[in-house]
Amino acid sequence: MADNPFRFWQELKRRKVVRVIAMYAGAAYIIIELVNNVAEPLHLPVWTATLVILLLIIGFPIVAILSWIFDITPEGLKKTKPVKVTKEKEIEIKPDKRRLKISDVIIAVLVVVICILLFPKIFKNDKFKDIRDEYGRISVAVMPFNNLTIDTLFNIWQQGLQNLLIASLSNSEELSVRQAQPVNDILGGKEQINYASIEPSLANSVATKLKANTVIIGNIYKSGNNIRITTNLTDSRTEEIYKSFEVNGNSENDFFIITDSLSGLIMNYLEIKSLEQHLPIELRDAFTSSADAYKHYIQGRNYHGLLDYFSAIEQYNKALEIDSTFVSPMLFLTHAFRDIGQSSQSKKWAYEAFDQINKVPNDIQLEIREVKAMVDKKPKEQLSYINRNLKINPYSTQKLYTAGWINYNLNQWQQAIEALEKGIGLNEYLGSKIKLWVYYYTLLGNAYNKIGEYRKALKTFEDGLEIWPDNPIITHWQSVCAISNGDSLLANEYLTNLNKIAQEQGWSEVNKLWWNALSYERGNNLIKAEEYYGHAISLNPNNFELINSFAHFLIFNNIDINEGVSLIIPIVENYPDNWNYLYTYGLGLYKKESYQESDEILQKAWDLRPSYNHDHYLILQEVEQALTREKSRRP
C-alpha cells in the first residue's frame, strides 16, 4: 500500500492530467491578469473580474475530470484506455521515446508570459513607484473630512478643508490632484453624503474610480478649546496606510494654517519620500486667512448651485468685504453677473481676479485665464485653457460641458458632440448620483440634428427626459428637431406634451403661444411661427421681450424687415443699454443697408453682451466688409 500514492501519480501522468492542470492554471492566471488590465479602460462592470474567477474555479474540476477520462488524439477525442496490470497488479510503465509535443510549446509559452507578468510584482523594491500615474505624477484623491466633534457648526468645514487641501496640493507639479466635484459626485453630492459613513473601503473605491493611487482621509476632533485635524495617506488598491499626520489649532481661524501645514507634510512625504525634512508652506493668497470669509464663499457656492444668483452674489460680496484679495468669489461673481446679463460687473470681477494671478497656484491661474477669455469674448482662447485644465483634472464634467458649449456656439458640431458625449459617458462611468445639467442633453441632441443624425438626436432627448422628466426645455427641442426634419406627427405629439407641461406649471397663454412660435421658427416652419407670434402679441401687445423676439424673427428671416425695425425702435429708445434689443435693431439696420449706423449699434450691443455669440460676431464681420466695399467705391 506504501506505493499506492506513487502508482496514482504515475496514472495522473499517464493520463496527462498533470500536464492539463498545469496548462489550465497558467492560462487561468493570464486570463485573470488580462481581465484586471482591460476592465477599467473598457468600462466593464466592477463584478467582471469576480465572475471570471468564479467561472475558472468551476471549470477547474471539470477540466481535471475530463482529462482523466479522455485523451486528445490525431483522430479526435477518445476515451483513455485502462491500464494493463500484471499478475502482481503492478502498473506497467512503458516509457516512450521523448519527443517535443505541441503541449510542451504551449506550456513553455505560458511560463514565459507568467514570468513577464510576475516580474514587476516580485522584484519591485520601490513602493512609491505604484503611487505614480501613467504620466509619472503622484495621483491623489482627497475625501471630505469627517466631523467627529459633537459641534455641528464644524460641518461646513468637512468640504471646506477638503477644498483647501486640494487647492494647496494642486500647486505641486509632482502631484495630480483630483478635484472635489467628481469625488463628491460619486459619494452622492452634498445633499446625500453621510460623512460619518465614509469608511476607508468607500474612500478607496472612489479613488480607484478616479484612477487616484493615493487617497487622503481626514478627521476633525475637538477637545476643550483645542482642535485637532488628522489625515491618513492610503494606497487606494491595498488600503495600506502610508503615513498619518496630525496638526493642532485653537479655533476655526487656524484651519488655514492647519491646511498649509498638512499640505507641506503631505507634499514633502510624497515628493521627497522622506520624513526627516518638512518644508513649511506659507499661507497662500489664493485663499483667505479669514474663516468667516471662507464660510460666506461656501454659502455663495451653495446658492449658485441652486441658480439663486442674487443670494449667491450677496454671499460672495460678503466674503470679499472681509478679505478683498480672496480670488475664488471673484471668479464666481463673474459667472453670476454674466448669468443675469450684467456684463460690466461680470467683466469687472474677472479683471479683479486677473490682478491676483501671480499669487495663486497653477490650476487657479488657468481658471482665471479661462474666465478672462470668456468675458473678453475669445472662445478659442477660452477653449485652449479648458483643454489644459482637463489635462490636470480629466474627471471634470463641468469643464467638458463648457468645452461642448463653446464648440456648439462656434458651429463646430462634431467637436461639441465629442466633448458632451465624453462628459455624459464619464458621469455614467463614475456612477455619479448628481444629475448632469439639462443643457448637456439639449446641446448634444441639437448638435446631432445639425449633422443630420436625427435618430441619435431623438435618443439623446429621450435620455435627457429620463433624468429630467417633464422638462419643457428638452420637450421644446424635441419639437424643433421633429419640425426641422418634416416629421409632423411626432412634432404635434411633442408640442402637445409641451403645452401639457406648460399648463401643469401654470404658464400664461401668451408664453405657451410664444414657445410654440419658437418651436416652429427654430424648426424652420416660418408660416406657422408667424401665426403663433401674431396670436401671442394680440393677447399682450406691451410685452417688450415678445415684441423683440418677433421683430428679430421678421428681420433675420427677411420676412418684413421694415416692420421689424419699426417694432424695435421704440423699445430701444426706452432701453438704450439693452444688448438684446440693440442687436435686433442693428441687424435690421444692416439688412436695410444702413451700414455705418448698423456698425455703431451692433458694436455697442457686442460690448454690452455678457458672452460670445457666433451669429453676432459674423454679422459684425459682414458689416465691416460692407463698409470697406462702400469706401472702395467712393471717388
BANUMAR-79978 format. One record per residue: residue in one letter; x, y, z of N, C-alpha, C in turn. Coordinates in pm, whole numbers, plus 50000, padded with zeros to 5 digits. Layout:
<rs>
AXYZXYZXYZ ...
</rs>
This chain:
<rs>
M500824987950000500005000050000500855012650000 A502155010450044503025022050056503265028649922 D503175020549817503475026249686502225030749612 N501045030349677499805034849610499865049449564 P500375058649650500485072549603501355073649478 F502445065949474503305066349356502555061349233 R501785050349251501015044949138499985055249088 F499315062049185498325072249146498985083749070 W500145088049119500885098649050501265094548908 Q501735082048893502095077048760500855076548669 E499715072848726498495072248646498055086248603 L498215096248694497915110048657498785114748541 K500065110948549500975114948442500625107748312 R500275094448325499965086848204498725092648133 R497755096748213496535102248155496685117248121 K497895122648143498235136648112497395146748192 V496895142348309496115151348394496985162548448 V498215159048491499135169048548499445179748444 R499695175448322500015184848214498835194348186 V497625188448182496435196548155496175206648267 I496355202048395496145211148508497135222648505 A498405219448473499425230048465499075240248358 M498635235248241498255244448133497025252748172 Y496075246248239494855253348282495205264248383 A496055260948481496435270748583497155282648521 G498085279648428498805290548363497895299348280 A496995292948204496065300648122495115308748210 A494675302848323493765309848413494415322348470 Y495685321248510496385332848565496475344048462 I496805340248338496925350348232495575357048206 I494495348848206493155354348182492785364348292 I493055360848417492725369848529493505382948517 E494805381948487495605394148471495085402548355 L494705395948245494185403148128492895410448163 V491985403748233490715409948270490965421848362 N491865420448459492175431548551492725443548477 N493485441048369494115452048295493165458848198 V492185451348143491305457348041489955461648097 A489615457148219488285460148273488035475148282 E488995482648335488795497048355488755504748225 P489755502648130489685510148004488425507347924 L487885494847933486695491247858485405494247934 H485555499948056484405503448140483525491348169 L484165479648192483415467648227482885468848369 P481765462048401481225462648537482255458148641 V482125463348763483115460448867483135445748905 W482015438448877481965424348914482535415148807 T483065420748698483565412548588484685403148634 A485685408648705486825400448749486365389248842 T485425392348933484895382149024484215370948947 L483425374548847482725364448766483715355448693 V484755361548636485765353648563486455343648657 I486815348248777487485339348874486565327748913 L485285330848939484335320248975484185310048863 L484105314748739483985305648625485225296848612 L486395302748635487635294948626487705284448738 I487235288148857487215278548968486265266948937 I485095270248884484125259848847484685250848737 G485415257048646485945249448533487085240148570 F487785243048681488955235048718488635220248738 P487665216448825487385202148842486835195648715 I486085203448636485535197948511486665194048416 V487645203148403488785200448314489595188648366 A489815188048499490595176948557489915163548532 I488595162948551487855150248531487875146148384 L487645155748296487645152548153489005147848105 S490095154048161491445149748120491745135648170 W491135131748279491305118048331490595107848241 I489425111848192488595102448116488985101847969 F489335113447910489545113947766490975117947731 D491385114047611492645118147550492345125447420 I493145135547391493045142247262494075135847170 T493605129447064494485122346970494325128346832 P495235124846738495095129546600493755125646538 E493175114746592491875110146538490685116746610 G490995125246705489945132046778489935128246925 L488815131246995488675128647138488335114047161 K489165107247239488945093047266489045090347415 K488285080247460488335076347599489675069747630 T490265073647745491565068047783491435053047812 K492365045447752492325030947772492745027547915 P492135016847970492535012848107493955007648110 V494595008248226495975004248242496094988948240 K497194984248181497484969848183498064966248318 V497604954748376498044950748509498664936848502 T499794934948568500494921948575499844913548681 K500394901148696499874892248800500014898648936 E501074905948956501264912649085500494925849093 K499654928348987498844940648979499714953148982 E500854951648914501724963348903501354971148777 I501454983848782501234991948662502454990748574 E502204987748449503314986448355503625000448300 I504775004948335505195017948285505985015748159 K505445020448049506115018547921506655031947876 P507875034447913508435047347875508585048647724 D508035059547671508185062147527509395070947506 K509845070447381510935079347346510415093747351 R511085102747425510585116447447510725124647321 R509605129947277509615138747161508935151947197 L509335162547127508745175747152507295175747103 K506385179747191504975179947158504455194347159 I503285196047096502665209447092502385214347234 S501975204947319501675208847458502905214147528 D504095208747492505335213847552505555228447513 V505295231447387505465245147338504475254447409 I503225249847424502205258047490502595261047633 I503065250447704503475252347844504645262047853 A505595260747760506755269747761506325284247741 V505395286447647504895299947622504175305447745 L503355296847808502655301147929503605305048040 V504685297148056505675300048160506325313548134 V506675316248008507315328947974506375340748004 V505095339347961504125350147984503925352548132 I503805341748209503605343048354504805349748419 C506005346248374507215352548430507225367448403 I506785371148281506745385348245505765392848336 L504595386448361503585392848446504015393548592 L504715383248637505125382748778506345391148808 F507185393548707508475400248732508335413448807 P507465422848756507365435648829506785434348968 K505985423748991505385422149124506385416249223 I507265407649173508225401049262509415410049291 F509875416949186511145424049201511005439049225 K509765444349233509675458649260510135461249404 N511005470949421511515473849554511255488249595 D510495495449511510145509149546508635510049553 K508085509949674506635510049688506035523149636 F506835533749622506335546449574506145546549423 K506715536549354506545535949210505065534849175 D504325527249255502925524549226502015536249260 I502505546449330501625557749359501705568249249 R502485565649145502555574749032501625570048921 D501045579848847500145576048739500935574048611 E500215572048498500885569048372501755580448322 Y501525592748374502325604248332503485607148429 G503655598248528504765599848621504455608748739 R503205613648749502845622048863502135613648969 I502225617949093501565610949203500095614949203 S499205605349179497765608249169497125607149306 V496355617549343495825618749479494335622349473 A493545615949559492145619749579491955623249727 V491345634749753491115639349891489635637949922 M489305630650026487925628850069487465640750155 P486145643150163485645652750262486065648250402 F486405657750487486835654450623485635650250708 N485845640650797484795636250889484775645051013 N483625650951043483475658951164483155649551280 L484155646351360483985637251472483835644751604 T483525657751593483195665351713481675664451732 I481205669351843479755669651866479165683151826 D480015691851770479605705351733479255705551583 T477965706851550477525706751410477985719151333 L478425729551403478935741451334480185738251253 F480835727151287482035723251213481705715851083 N480425713051059480055705550938480475712650810 I480405725950813480745733650694482205731650653 W483045727550752484465725650723484765711650668 Q483755703150660484005689750606484445690750460 Q483675698550381484095701050243485065712750235 G484965721750332485875733350331487325729150340 L487655720350436489035715450449489445707250328 Q488495699450275488785691750154489205701050040 N488435711750016488735721149907490065728249930 L490315732450054491555739450084492775730450059 L492675717950103493795708750087494025705449940 I492945703549864493065700849720493795712249651 A493365724549680493975736049615495445737649653 S495785735049779497185735949822498035725649752 L497555713149748498325702349684498435704349534 S497435710749473497435712849328498565722049282 N499175729149376500275738049340501555730449308 S501565717549339502755709449314502705703349174 E503775704849098503845698948965504025683848972 E504415678549088504625664249104503325656849131 L502285664149171501025657849209499955660049104 S499125649949083497935651049000496745649249094 V496155660349136495145660049242493745660349181 R492925650549217491545650149170490745661049240 Q489925668049164489165679149221487975674249302 A487415683149382486365679149477485085674949408 Q484755681449295483475678949230483265664249193 P484185657649117483945643549085483975634449207 V484815637749306484865629549429483505629849498 N482965641849518481705643249590480505638549508 D480625639649373479565634449287479405619449306 I480525612249311480465597649329479895594249466 L480275601949566479775599449701478285602449713 G477765610549620476325612949621475935627449633 G476925636649633476595650749640476425655649782 K476485668549798476425674649933475155670950008 E474055669549931472775666849998472745652750056 Q473475643249991473315629250026474505623150098 I475615630250104476795624350166476585622950316 N476785611050367476835608950512478315607950548 Y478875619250591480325619750609480825609550710 A479995606550810480425597050912480555583050854 S479925580650736479965567250677481055565650573 I481915575650557482995574550460484105566150519 E483915553050511484915543650562486065542650463 P487235537550508488375536050417488055528250290 S487225517850301486905509850182486135518050080 L485185526450126484425535050035485335545649973 A486175551650054487105561850004488035556049899 N488545543849924489425537449827488695533949699 S487415530349709486615527449590486445539849504 V486185551249569486055563949497487365567449428 A488475566349501489795569649445490135560549328 T489785547749338490065538349229489305542249103 K488045546449119487265550749003487905562748934 L488535571349014489175583348959490635580848923 K491055568248927492435564448894493445572048980 A493085573849106493995580149201494575569249289 N495885567849289496525556849363496685559849511 T496615572649546496715576449687495445583749728 V494865579749840493665586249890493965592150027 I493475604350050493695611350177492365612050252 I492355606350371491165606150456491465614150582 G490595623850614490865632550727489725632950828 N490055636550951489075637551059489275650551136 I488165655751190488195667851272487835663851416 Y488705667251512488455664351653488495677351732 K487795677451847487855688951936487835684152079 S488775689452158488845686252300489035699252376 G487995703452448488095716352516488185727552415 N489255735652425489475746452330490435742552218 N490875730052216491845725552117491155718352001 I491625721251880491145714651758492285706251702 R491985693951663492995685351603492485679951470 I493325681351368493005675951235493985664651206 T493465652851172494315641451138494065637150994 T495095631750930494945626450794495725613550781 N495195604350701495885592150665496095591850514 L497315588550472497615586550331497565571450306 T496695567350213496415553150196496565549150050 D497075537150027497105531149893495675526949858 S495125532649752493715530249721493435515849678 R494475508349642494255494449598494425484449710 T495355487149800495625477449907495095482050042 E494685494750052494235500950177495355501750281 E496595500250236497745501750327497945516650357 I498075520150484498305533950524499795537150510 Y500105546850425501495550950410501975558650532 K501135568150572501575577150678500375584350738 S500455587550865499415595350933500025608550979 F499215619150967499645632351013498585638151104 E498995646751194498035654251274498595668151300 V497695678151297498075692051323497035697851417 N497475705951512496585711451614496395726451596 G495235731351642494945745551639494035749151755 N493705762051764492895766751876491495771351837 S491295774651704489985779651661489825777051512 E488635780551461488365778751318489315787051232 N489725798651281490635806951204491975800151180 D492285789951260493555782751243493485772251132 F492275769751077492135759250976493015761750853 F493235774350820494035777250700495505774250726 I495975777550846497355774250883497495759050893 I496475752650951496495737950963496575731550825 T495755736650731495735730850596497085732350528 D497695744050541499015746150480500055736950543 S499955734950674500885725950741500705711650689 L499445707150679499185693750626499665692450483 S499405702950403499845702650264501345701250254 G502065708850340503525707950340504005694050379 L503375688250480503765674850525503515664450417 I502345665350354501975655350252502855656550129 M503035668850080503865670649961505295666349988 N505785669950107507155666250142507305651050144 Y506315644250200506385629550211506305622850075 L505335627349991505135620849862506225624049762 E506695636449761507665640549660509085636349696 I509465638349816510855635749856511015621849917 K509895615649956509895602250014510735601750140 S510665612050217511465612450338510655619650445 L510785615150567510065621350677510955630250762 E512205631650721513135639650802513015654550776 Q512655658150653512635672250617511195676750599 H510825687650662509485693150648509615707850610 L509335710550481509455724350434508165731850467 P508215742250545506985749450581506375756350458 I505065755650447504355762050337503655774550391 E504015786050334503375798450380501925798950332 L501105806250405499715807650368499615814650233 R498925808250137498885813550001497755823749986 D498005833549899496995843749876495835838649792 A495955826249739494845820349665493655818049757 F493905817549885492835815249982492845826550083 T491885825950170491725836650268492235832050404 S492645841550484493055838250621491885839850718 S490705842850664489535845150748488545833550735 A488215827450847487215816750845485855822150803 D485505834250846484205839950811484095842350660 A485175847350598485155849650453484955836550378 Y485645826250425485535813350357484135807450373 K483515809350489482145804550511481165811250414 H481315824450397480425831550303480635826550160 Y481875823650127482155818449992481465804949970 I481575796050068480925782850057479405784450047 Q478835793350126477395795650120476995801349984 G477845810149929477585815349795477575804449689 R478525795149700478575783949606477305775549615 N476805773649736475565765849753474385772649685 Y474245785849704473175793349638473335793049486 H474575794149442474855794449298474395781349234 G474685770149303474265757149251472755755849239 L472015763349321470555763249316470015773849220 L470915780649145470565791149049469935803449117 D470185805049246469745816949319470885827049311 Y470945833749195472105842249166472245854049260 F471145860249298471235872349381471705869049523 S471245857749577471745853549709473205849749701 A473605843149590475005839449571475885851849565 I475445861849488476215874349475476365881049612 E475305880849689475355887049823476415880149909 Q476465866849908477445859649990478865861649939 Y479055861749807480405864149752480905878049792 N480025887949786480415901449824480765902449973 K480025895050056480345894950200481735888950224 A482065878350148483395872250161484475882450124 L484225890250019485225899949973485275912350062 E484195915250131484245926250229485185922850343 I485245910050376486135905550484487565904250434 D487735898750312489075896950255489025900850108 S489495912650076489385918149940490315911449840 T491215902449887492145895649795491725881149767 F490565877349814490075863549800489625861249656 V490385853249579490175851849435488925843749400 S488675832849473487585823749434486225830549421 P485785838849518484485845549498484505855449382 M485665860949350485745869849233485375862249106 L485915850149091485635842148971484155838748962 F483555835449076482155831449071481225843449062 L481655855149105480895867249078480855870048928 T481955867148860481995868748714480905860448648 H480795847748689479775838848630478365843148669 A478165846948795476825850548842476315862948769 F477145873248756476705885348685476505882748536 R477305873948478477085870448338475715863748321 D475385854748415474135847148404472895856048417 I473035867548486471875876648496472005888148396 G472985887248305473085896848195473795909848227 Q474475910848340475185923148376476655921848336 S476915924848209478245922248153479325931148214 S479005943748248480045952648302480545947548437 Q479605943048523480005937548652480755924248635 S480315916348540480985903648513482435905848473 K482645915448383484005918348337484835924448450 K484215932748532484935939148642485575928648733 W484805918248771485325908348865486325898848799 A486165896548670487165888348600488525895348601 Y488505908448582489765915948581490325917648723 E489435918348823489915918748962490675905848993 A490125894648950490785881748973492095880948898 F492115886348776493345885948694494475893748760 D494135904048835495165911748906495875903249012 Q495245892349055495815883749160496535871549101 I496695870748970497085858348905498455853148948 N499365862048981500705857549020500785852649165 K499675853249235499665849449376498965836049401 V498545829549293497725817449309498395805449245 P497955793149280498525780949222498245779749073 N498935770149010498875768548864497475765948812 D496725756948877495415753448825494445765148836 I494585773448942493705785148955494105795948855 Q495385796648821495805805848716495105802548584 L495015789648551494305785548430492835789448437 E492245787748555490845791348574490645806348552 I491535814448606491435829048589491555832848442 R492525826848374492725829948231491515825648148 E490935814348184489745809648112488585819448130 V488365823948254487265833148283487495846548213 K488725851248213489035863848144488785862647994 A489185851347936488925849147793487425848947764 M486655843847861485195843547844484615857647836 V484995866247933484425879847932484995888247818 D486185884647769486765891647655486215886547522 K485315876447529484685870547411485715864747315 K486635856747372487655849847294487475834747315 P486505828847244486155814847273487265804947245 K488055807047142489125797547110490215797847217 E490485809747267491455811047377490895804447504 Q489615806747529488965800547645489025785347634 L488795780347513488805765847490490195760047514 S491225767447478492595762347500492895760947649 Y492435770447730492655769547875491835758047936 I490635755847884489825744747933490515731447903 N491055730047781491745717647744492975715347831 R493695726147863494845724747953494395720748093 N493265726348136492735722948268492285708448273 L491735703348162491275689548157492435679648165 K493615683848123494785675148138495175673648285 I494935684248362495205683848506494075676548578 N492845679548538491665673848604490765667348499 P491125655248452490385648848341488995643948380 Y488615644948507487335639648551486305650648576 S486485662148514485575673348535484485673448428 T483265669448464482145670048371481755684648343 Q482045693648438481735707748417482595713648306 K483885710448308484775715548203484415709648067 L484035696948064483645690547937482365697047884 Y481445700647974480235707547929480595721147867 T481465728547937481845741747886482525740547750 A483385730247734484045727947604482995724947498 G481985716847533480915713847438480115726147402 W479815734447502479035746647478479795756247387 I481085758147410481865767347326481915762247183 N482185749347165482245743747029480885744846960 Y479825742647035478475743946977478235758346932 N478625767747016478425781946984479255786246864 L480345778946836481195781846720480755773946596 N479615767146607479105758546499480045746946466 Q480865743146564481755731646548481045719546607 W480115714146529479175704146582479885691446628 Q480825686346547481465673646582482275674846710 Q483015686046724483795688046847482875689546968 A481725696046948480755697347058480235683547098 I479935675346999479425661847027480455653747105 E481725654547064482775646747131482895650747278 A482885663747306483035668247446481825664447530 L480625666447476479405663547553479215648647573 E479505640747469479415626147483480395621147590 K481595626747589482605622747687482155626147829 G481535637847845481055641847977479965632648028 I479015629247941477925620347982478465606348012 G479375601447925479975588347949480785587948077 L481505598848105482305599648227481405599548350 N480285606748343479355607048456478795593148484 E478495585548378477995571948395479085562848452 Y480315564448400481425556048448481695558248596 L481645570848638481905574048778480745569948869 G479625566548808478475562848890477935574548970 S478095586548915477705598648990476195598949012 K475815602849133474405604449167473915618649140 I474795627249091474435641049059473925641648915 K472785648148895472215649348761473035659348680 L473395655348558474035664848468473035675648431 W473555687548401472695698748368471845695448246 V470625700448242469685697348134470255701247998 Y471065711747993471595716447865472645706947807 Y473175697847888474045687347836473295679947723 Y472025676747749471245668647656470675676847541 T470275689347569469725697447461470815701347361 L471995704947411473085708447321473515696347237 L473675684747304474105672847232473055668547129 G471775668547169470715664947075470675674246956 N470815687346978470805696946867472035695546779 A473175692446839474385690446759474215678346667 Y473635667646720473345655946635472425659946520 N471405667846552470455671946448471135680446341 K472095688746383472805697446289473605689446186 I474095677446226474895669346131474035658446066 G472705659446082471815650146014471575637046086 E471985635946212471775623646289470455624846367 Y469355624146292468025626446351467715616446462 R467945603646438467605593346536468445594846664 K469735597846646470585599946763470115612046844 A469645622346771469155634246839467945630746925 L466985623446868465785619646943466145610947063 K467095601647043467525592847153468155601047266 T468945611047232469585619547333468535627247413 F467535632547344466465639747416465715630247510 E465465617947465464785608147550465635604947673 D466955603447652467855601047765467775612647865 G467695624747811467605636447898466315636547979 L465215632147917463935632047987463885621348096 E464715610848083464795601048190465415607148315 I466335616548293466985623448405466125635148452 W465545642348355464745654348385463335652348328 P462515644048392461165641248337460305653848330 D459505654548223458565665748202459285679248200 N460475679348142461215691848134460825699348007 P460315711648018459835718747898460955722347800 I462175724347850463275728047760463595716447666 I463715704447722464005692747638462845690147542 T461605690847593460435688247509460355698447396 H460695710947425460725721347320461695717447209 W462895713247247463895709947144463555696847072 Q462815688047137462295676247067461385680846952 S460495690446981459585695246878460345702246765 V461375709946800462185716646699462845706246606 C463375695846668464045685346591463075678646494 A461885675346543460895668646458460415677846346 I460145690546378459685700146277460735701946169 S462005703546210463075705946111463295693946019 N462865682046063463015670145979461715666245910 G460705675145917459455672745847458615661545906 D458855657846031458115647146098456935653546172 S455865656546098454755664346154454005656946263 L453835643746248453115636046350453835636546484 L455155634146480455935634446603456015648646658 A456105658546569456165672546613454895676246689 N453745672146636452475675146704452415668446841 E452955656146849452975649046977453825656547080 Y454995661247035455885668647126455265681947166 L454645688947073454035701847105452855699947201 T452115688947184451045685847279451605683647419 N452725676247425453375673947555453865687047616 L454435695647531454945708547579453815717047636 N452675717547565451545725447614450955719547742 K451005706347754450525699847875451415703447995 I452745702947974453685706748080453495721348118 A453315729948017453115744248041451865746648124 Q450805739048094449555740348168449745736248314 E450465725048334450695719948469451565729548550 Q452485736448483453385745648553452845759848561 G451625761848512450965774748529451445785648437 W451895782148316452325792348221451105800448174 S451355813048138450295821248080450035816747936 E448895820347884448555816647745449535823047647 V449995835247679450965842147593452265834247584 N452745829747699454005822247699453875808847626 K452735802347639452535789747566452575792147415 L451905802747370451915805947226453325809847180 W454035817047265455385821547231456315809547212 W456245799847304457095788047292456745779847167 N455485779447132455105772547008455685779846886 A455635793246892456215801146783457715798346770 L458415797746884459855794946881460135780946825 S459305771246860459485757646808459415757646656 Y458405764346602458255764646456459345773146390 E459725784246456460795792646399462105784846393 R462485778446504463745771146508463695758546422 G462485753446398462325741946308462175746046163 N462235759246135462205764846000460835763545932 N459775763246011458415764245956457945778445986 L458305787845896458125801945924456665806245920 I455875799645837454455803445827453745800945960 K453935788946016453315785746145453895794446257 A455185797346250455815805746353455175819546355 E454985825546237454395838946230452965838846282 E452255828046254450875826746302450815826946455 Y451715819246520451715818646666452215831846727 Y453205838146663453675851146711452535861346710 G451805861746598450705871346586449655869346692 H449325856746721448315853746822448795858246961 A450075855346992450625858847123450635873947144 I451075881447042451165896047055449775902247066 S448795896047001447435901347011446915900547155 L447405890847230446975889347369447755898447464 N448995902047427449815910747512450715919547425 P450185930247372450955938947280452025947347348 N452115946847482453095955047554454255946947611 N454345934347571455445925847618456675928447530 F457635936347584458785940547503459655928747460 E459835918847550460655907147514460015899547398 L458695897847403457975890947296458075898747165 I457875911947171457935920247050459335919846991 N460375920247077461755919447028461985906046957 S461455895347016461595882146955460925881646817 F459745887746807459035887846679459755896746578 A460245908346624460975917346533462215910346478 H462955903346565464135895946520463735885146418 F462605878546442462105868246351461855874346212 L461175885946208460855892446080462115896946007 I463095902146082464315907546020465255896345977 F465545887046068466525876546042466115867845924 N464805865045912464325856245806463875863945681 N464145877245678463835885645562462345885145526 I461485884145629460045883545604459485897545585 D459785906545677459365920545664460325928845748 I461445932745687462505939845759462015953345811 N461275960545728460795973845769459885973045891 E458975963245892458085961746008458895958046132 G459875949146113460695945246227461425957046288 V461985965646203462715977446253461755987046323 S460575988946264459615998146325459135993046462 L459085979846479458685974146607459765976146714 I461035975146676462115975346776462555989546813 I462345999446726462836012946752462296018646884 P460986018546910460516024347038461036016747161 I461286003747146461815996047259463246000247289 V464056002247184465446006647202465486020547264 E464556029047226464516042547283464256042147433 N463446032447477463156031047619464266023747695 Y464996014747625466056006747688467316007547601 P468006019047605469136021147513470386012747547 D470396006247664471575998347702471265983447712 N470185979247651469855965047650470485958747525 W471485950147545472225944747431471345936347338 N470345929747394469475921247313468635929547216 Y468055940647266467255949347181468145956347078 L469335960647124470265967347032470695958146919 Y470895945546950471325936046847470245934646739 T468985933446780467885932346682467825944846595 Y467955956446659467915969146584469095970046487 G470295966946534471475967446447471375957746331 L470805945846356470625936146249469665941546142 G468585948346189467635954346095468285965246011 L469095973746074469785984346000470735978445896 Y471405967345932472305960645837471515955545717 K470355949345744469535944045633468995955345545 K468835967445605468375979045528469545986445462 E470765980745477471995985945416472405999345474 S471996002045599472486013945670473716009645748 Y474826007545678475976000545736476676008345847 Q476836021545829477556029145929476806029446062 E475486032146056474696032346178474596018246238 S474476008646150474415994646196475675990746270 D476815994946218478095991546279478175997146422 E477746009246441477796015546573476866008346672 I475656005246626474675998646715475135984446749 L475565977046648475985963146671477225962446760 Q478135972146744479325972246828478985975346972 K478035984446993477595987547129476925975247191 A476105968347112475455956147163476495945547196 W477535944647113478615934747136479335937747267 D479625950547292480335954347415479485951547539 L478175952847526477285950547639476935935747659 R477085927847553476725913647561477655906647660 P477125898447753477965892447857478875881247811 S478575875047696479435864247648479385863547497 Y480265855547441480415854547296479175848647231 N478795854247114477725848847033478215848446888 H478185836746827478795835046695478035842646587 D476695842346591475915849646491476215864546497 H476305869846617476615884146636478005887146579 Y478945878446609480315880346558480345880446405 L479625871046343479635870146196478985882446133 I477895887446195477235899446141478165911446148 L478905912546259479875923646270480915922846158 Q481365910746127482335909046019481735913145885 E480475909445864479805912945738479625928045726 V479295934545836479145949245835480465955945801 E481565951045862482885956645834483235955045686 Q482925943645630483205941245487482365950445399 A481095952445438480215961245360480735975645364 L481185980245480481745993845492483005995245408 T483815984845407485045985145325484685986145177 R483665978745134483245979344994482715993244959 E481975999245053481446012645029482576022745012 K483576021845096484716031045088485456029444956 S485576017144911486336014544787485606019944664 R484266021644675483506026844560483466042044555 R483886048544663483866063144666484966068744577 P484666079944509485686085944420486806092144500 
</rs>
